[in-house]
């Protein structure tokens, strides 16, 4: 029996070294995959930033009526557009649809909010599976934006 213990320990050590080697090789494969994915993500992010820089911040035709941003600034709102967008993004109760397949309907991209006319905006809402447009009316009331959903339409 005493002679079998060293042999069993040696076999156990060899087995553990083999398993460790397999785990290490898999780790190297996953690390390489992560490196490749990080490079692709970096390229995609750079492309997104490049496209956004080329696009105007408001993608509406020049001369299209806009809200009276100066009037809102006079009411001590230094950046009225961001103030309104942040307020709208936080208002999930305005979204008339439920997400599907575990998605959550919301405004994921603030550049998907377009201000038109004196008190309206159009917002793109999605959950990653489906999306739609909302037409909203806003007004400033005691330093807080008030929103009203006027119309909505799911996109095909």
C-alpha positions, 0 to 999 in steps of 0.5 A: 500500500505504501508503494502505491501512494507515491505512484497515485500522487505522481499520477494526480500531479500529472493530471493536475498539470494537464488540466492546468495546461488546458485551462491556460491554453483556453485562457490564452485563446480568450485573451486573444479574442478579447484583444481582437474585440477591443480593437474592433470596438475601438475602430467602431467607436472612432467611426461613430465619433467621426460620423457624429462630428460630420453631422450637424448637431441639429439635423434639421434644415437650416432656417427651420424654426427652433424653440426660443433658446434665448428666452430660456437662457434668460430664465437662468437655464444656461444650456436649455437644450441639454436641460430639456433632453435630460428631463425628457430622457428621465421621463419613461412614463411618456413612452406609450409602448412596452419593450419586448424580449426583455428590452426597455423602451427609452431614449438611448441616444440624446441625439435622437431628440429633435426640437421643432417649432417653438415648443415641440420635439420629436424623439426616437425611442427604442428597446433594441428590438423595436422603436418609434417616434414620439411628438411631444410638447414642452413648456417651462413651469417654475424652473421645471420642464413639463412634457405632454405626449401629442402623438406616437408611431411605431416604426416598421 
